Amino acid sequence: MNQAIRFTRGAGAVRIAYAESGSGPPLVKAANWLSHLEFDWQSPVWRHWFQFLSSRNRLIRYDARGCGLSDWDVEDLSLEAQVADLEAVIDAAGVSRFPLIGISQGGAIAVEYALRHPEKVAQLVIYGAAARGRNRRDPESSRQHAALNVLVRSGWGRDNPAFRRLFTALFIPDATDEQERWFSDLMRVTSRPDIAARIREAYANVDISGKLAAVRVPTLVMHARDDGCVPFAEGRTFATGIPEARFVSLESRNHILLDFEPAWQRFCAEFGEFMGRNVQSSSATTDTARLAHLTERERAILTHLAHGLSNADIAKRVFISEKTVRNHLTSIFSKLDVDSRAKAIVLAHQSGLDL
């Protein structure tokens, strides 16, 4: 799958880079900190996210001001400017009604946009986000933020990755060695240390908790229970504040869900089910027809996969070897015309497989 990168002008004529990938109904992702449209497209930390979000949609995402391919040297890093940048990207992409997803710092941006343009946002998905920045929670959170910002300014851009490893441990403690290296490099190439510190400071002073009750868009909130970057309580704040929001807790320590963990598969399934409320019945019929080509053993394996089991766990459940499980998965993916576990799980849920 390829992506096309373009540019538009956001608030204050700041140049904003945005990318489009996949095809189908539009899906817009609000920007979060630490993005680089080219670098994270290849990254084993983010690649599975973009492949999944592009699998059934025309995904529109962009680099926040101060990050990636967007302009770095900007004066205004406020939430107001960030929302204006999202507005500019949506206008440039020419979409009128769409689901909007906000990940991490993108959550506050997405909520603000939904409040201002409820006629454009069909559905709202919030993952791993905080309604209140670190300086708006409690004194301890504020002290931790200040300490981390000192490290950002002094050690972020050094060749020695020791400082960046601290942030990697906070964001993705269960990462593989390869994912750790990519994430460390992402921090280095995304922005300069002084700009990164200013971005963190701007987000630390955000507080939209008092506005959540005014959201009138169908909303799904998901949060990792042991997230080391954004406390689980912040996810519950979103779900409590937004009327009738659905809340899903994910069993993970990772702020950015990794491709091999069951929590990622649960995220994909919940996201697909939430988006599937607008899917035409003919689409579900087509998916069911594809499932009909599976053998009884393959259907059993797909069911276990959709429940978040690893290959090893599936092998134990159906009394076969892990190698045989992998062979079955290859056959399942071929018959379903998908190329990942996440896409197979979504299709299973949308087709009504007995889970």
C-alpha positions in Angstrom: 0.0 0.0 0.0 1.3 3.5 -0.9 0.5 6.9 0.5 0.4 10.3 -1.3 1.9 13.3 0.6 0.7 16.8 0.0 0.9 20.2 1.7 -1.6 22.9 2.8 -1.5 26.0 4.9 -2.8 25.9 8.5 -3.2 28.7 11.1 -0.8 31.6 10.5 0.1 30.3 7.1 2.1 27.4 8.7 2.9 24.7 6.1 1.2 21.4 7.1 2.0 18.1 5.5 -0.7 15.6 5.1 -1.0 12.1 3.6 -3.7 9.9 2.1 -3.6 6.1 1.9 -6.1 3.4 1.1 -9.5 3.7 -0.5 -13.1 3.8 0.5 -15.0 6.1 2.8 -12.8 8.8 4.4 -11.3 8.4 7.8 -9.5 11.4 9.4 -6.8 11.0 12.1 -6.0 14.1 14.2 -2.3 14.7 14.6 -0.4 13.5 17.7 3.1 14.4 18.9 6.0 12.4 17.5 4.9 12.0 13.9 6.7 12.0 10.6 4.6 11.0 7.6 7.5 9.2 5.8 9.4 7.8 8.7 6.5 6.4 10.7 4.9 4.9 7.5 7.8 2.4 7.6 8.2 2.1 11.3 7.3 -1.3 13.1 5.9 0.9 15.9 3.3 2.6 13.7 3.1 0.7 10.4 0.4 -1.7 11.5 -1.8 1.2 12.7 -1.8 2.9 9.3 -2.2 -0.4 7.4 -5.2 -1.2 9.5 -6.8 2.2 9.4 -6.3 2.3 5.6 -7.6 -1.2 5.0 -11.2 -0.2 4.4 -10.9 3.6 4.3 -9.2 6.5 2.6 -7.1 7.5 5.6 -6.2 11.2 5.9 -3.5 12.0 8.5 -1.0 14.8 8.9 2.1 16.0 10.8 1.4 18.5 13.5 3.1 21.9 13.3 6.6 21.5 14.7 6.8 17.9 13.6 7.8 15.7 10.7 7.4 17.3 7.3 5.3 20.2 8.5 7.0 23.5 9.4 9.1 23.3 12.6 9.9 26.9 13.5 6.4 28.1 14.5 5.5 30.5 17.2 2.0 29.3 18.0 1.7 25.7 19.3 -1.7 26.2 21.1 -4.6 23.9 20.9 -6.5 26.6 19.0 -3.8 26.5 16.3 -3.8 22.7 16.2 -7.6 22.6 15.6 -7.2 25.2 12.8 -4.6 23.0 11.2 -7.0 20.0 11.3 -9.7 22.2 9.7 -7.2 23.2 6.9 -6.3 19.6 6.2 -9.9 18.5 6.0 -10.7 21.4 3.7 -7.7 20.5 1.5 -8.7 16.8 1.4 -12.2 17.8 0.3 -14.1 15.6 2.7 -17.5 16.6 4.1 -18.5 13.8 6.6 -16.3 11.2 8.2 -15.2 9.3 11.3 -12.5 11.1 13.3 -9.9 9.4 15.4 -7.8 11.1 18.0 -4.8 9.2 19.4 -2.9 10.5 22.5 -2.6 14.3 22.1 -4.9 14.1 19.1 -7.8 13.3 21.4 -8.2 16.9 22.6 -7.9 18.2 19.0 -10.5 15.7 17.8 -13.0 16.6 20.5 -12.6 20.3 19.9 -13.1 19.8 16.1 -16.2 17.6 16.8 -17.6 20.4 19.0 -17.2 23.0 16.3 -18.2 20.8 13.4 -20.7 18.2 14.6 -22.3 18.1 11.2 -19.0 16.8 9.7 -18.1 14.1 12.3 -20.0 10.9 11.8 -18.2 9.1 14.7 -15.5 9.9 17.1 -12.8 7.4 18.4 -10.5 8.5 21.2 -7.6 6.3 22.2 -4.9 6.8 24.9 -5.8 10.5 25.2 -6.0 13.0 28.1 -8.7 15.6 28.6 -6.3 17.3 31.0 -2.6 18.0 30.4 0.0 17.2 33.1 -0.1 20.7 34.4 -3.9 20.5 34.9 -4.1 17.3 36.9 -2.2 17.4 40.2 1.1 18.7 41.6 2.9 15.4 41.1 2.0 15.2 37.4 3.2 18.7 36.9 6.5 18.0 38.6 7.1 14.9 36.5 6.3 16.9 33.3 8.9 19.6 34.3 11.5 16.9 35.0 11.0 15.2 31.7 11.1 18.4 29.8 14.5 19.1 31.2 15.6 15.8 29.8 14.1 16.6 26.4 16.0 19.9 26.2 19.3 18.5 27.3 19.4 15.0 25.9 16.9 14.5 23.1 19.1 15.3 20.2 22.3 13.6 21.4 23.9 10.7 19.5 23.8 8.7 22.7 20.3 7.3 22.9 20.2 6.9 26.7 17.9 9.9 27.2 15.5 8.7 24.5 15.4 5.3 26.0 13.6 6.7 29.0 10.8 7.9 26.7 10.7 4.6 24.8 10.3 2.8 28.1 7.3 5.0 29.0 5.7 4.8 25.6 6.3 1.2 24.6 7.8 -0.8 27.5 7.1 -4.2 25.8 8.7 -3.2 22.5 11.2 -5.5 20.7 14.7 -4.3 20.2 13.9 -3.3 16.6 10.9 -1.3 17.8 13.0 0.4 20.4 15.5 1.5 17.8 12.9 2.8 15.5 11.1 4.7 18.2 14.4 6.3 19.4 15.1 7.4 15.8 11.6 8.7 15.4 12.1 11.0 18.4 15.4 12.3 16.9 14.1 12.9 13.3 10.6 14.3 14.3 11.7 17.6 15.7 14.4 19.5 17.5 14.8 19.3 21.3 13.7 22.9 21.9 10.6 22.5 19.8 9.7 19.1 21.3 9.9 20.7 24.8 7.6 23.6 23.7 5.1 21.1 22.2 5.1 19.1 25.4 4.6 22.3 27.4 1.6 23.4 25.2 -0.1 20.0 25.6 0.6 20.0 29.4 -1.6 23.1 29.8 -4.6 21.8 27.8 -7.9 21.2 29.7 -11.0 20.3 27.8 -12.7 18.3 30.6 -15.4 21.0 31.0 -16.4 20.7 27.4 -17.0 17.0 27.1 -20.6 17.1 28.0 -21.4 19.1 24.9 -20.2 16.4 22.5 -23.1 15.1 20.5 -21.2 12.6 18.3 -21.3 8.8 18.7 -18.1 8.1 20.6 -15.9 5.2 21.3 -13.1 5.6 24.0 -10.4 3.1 24.4 -7.4 3.2 26.8 -4.7 0.8 27.9 -5.1 -0.1 31.5 -1.5 0.2 32.5 -0.5 3.1 30.1 2.7 4.7 31.4 2.2 7.9 29.5 -1.4 8.8 30.0 -3.1 7.5 33.1 -6.1 5.1 32.7 -8.2 7.6 34.7 -7.9 10.1 31.8 -9.6 7.6 29.5 -12.4 7.2 32.0 -12.7 11.0 32.1 -13.5 11.1 28.4 -15.9 8.2 28.7 -17.7 9.7 31.7 -17.9 13.2 30.3 -19.1 12.5 26.8 -22.8 11.5 26.8 -23.4 7.8 26.0 -19.7 7.2 25.1 -18.7 3.5 24.9 -15.6 2.7 26.9 -13.2 -0.2 26.3 -10.3 -1.0 28.6 -7.3 -2.7 26.9 -4.9 -5.0 28.8 -1.6 -3.4 27.9 1.3 -1.4 29.3 2.0 0.2 25.9 0.8 3.7 25.0 1.2 2.8 21.4 -0.3 -0.7 21.0 2.2 -3.1 19.4 1.3 -5.4 16.5 1.9 -8.7 18.4 -0.1 -8.0 21.6 -3.7 -9.2 22.1 -4.7 -5.6 23.1 -4.0 -4.5 19.5 -6.3 -7.2 18.1 -9.0 -6.2 20.6 -8.5 -2.5 19.5 -9.0 -3.5 15.8 -12.1 -5.6 16.6 -13.7 -2.9 18.7 -12.9 -0.2 16.1 -14.2 -2.4 13.3 -17.4 -3.1 15.2 -18.0 0.6 16.0 -17.3 1.6 12.4 -19.4 -1.3 11.1 -22.6 0.3 12.4 -22.6 2.3 9.2 -21.7 -0.6 6.9 -24.4 -1.6 4.4 -25.9 -5.1 4.9 -24.6 -6.1 1.4 -21.1 -5.7 2.7 -21.8 -8.0 5.6 -23.3 -10.5 3.2 -20.1 -10.4 1.1 -17.9 -11.0 4.2 -20.1 -13.9 5.2 -19.7 -15.4 1.8 -15.9 -15.3 2.2 -16.2 -17.0 5.6 -18.1 -19.8 3.9 -14.9 -20.9 2.1 -13.2 -21.7 5.4 -12.9 -25.2 6.7 -14.3 -26.1 10.2 -10.8 -26.0 11.6 -10.0 -22.7 10.0 -13.2 -21.1 11.4 -12.2 -22.4 14.9 -8.7 -20.8 14.5 -10.2 -17.5 13.3 -12.5 -17.5 16.3 -9.6 -18.0 18.7 -7.7 -15.3 16.8 -10.6 -12.8 17.2 -10.5 -13.5 21.0 -7.0 -12.2 21.1 -5.1 -15.5 21.4 -1.5 -15.9 20.2 -0.4 -18.6 17.8 1.0 -20.6 20.8 -2.3 -20.3 22.7 -4.3 -21.3 19.6 -2.0 -24.3 19.1 -2.7 -25.5 22.6 -6.5 -25.0 22.2 -6.8 -27.0 19.0 -4.0 -29.5 19.7 -1.7 -28.7 16.8 1.7 -27.2 16.4 2.4 -23.5 16.1 3.8 -24.2 12.6 0.4 -25.7 11.6 -1.4 -22.7 13.1 0.7 -20.4 10.9 -0.1 -22.5 7.8 -3.8 -22.4 8.6 -3.6 -18.6 9.1 -1.9 -18.3 5.7 -4.8 -20.2 4.2 -7.4 -18.1 6.1 -5.9 -14.8 5.0 -5.9 -16.0 1.4 -9.5 -17.1 1.5 -10.6 -13.9 3.2 -8.4 -11.7 0.9 -6.7 -10.0 3.9 -3.1 -9.5 4.7 -3.0 -9.2 8.5 -4.4 -10.6 11.7 -6.1 -7.3 12.4 -8.0 -7.3 9.1 -9.1 -10.9 9.6 -10.4 -10.0 13.1 -12.4 -7.1 11.8 -13.9 -9.1 8.9 -14.9 -11.9 11.4 -16.7 -9.4 13.6 -18.4 -7.6 10.8 -19.6 -10.8 9.1 -21.3 -12.1 12.3 -18.9 -15.0 13.0 -20.1 -16.6 16.3 -17.5 -15.2 18.7 
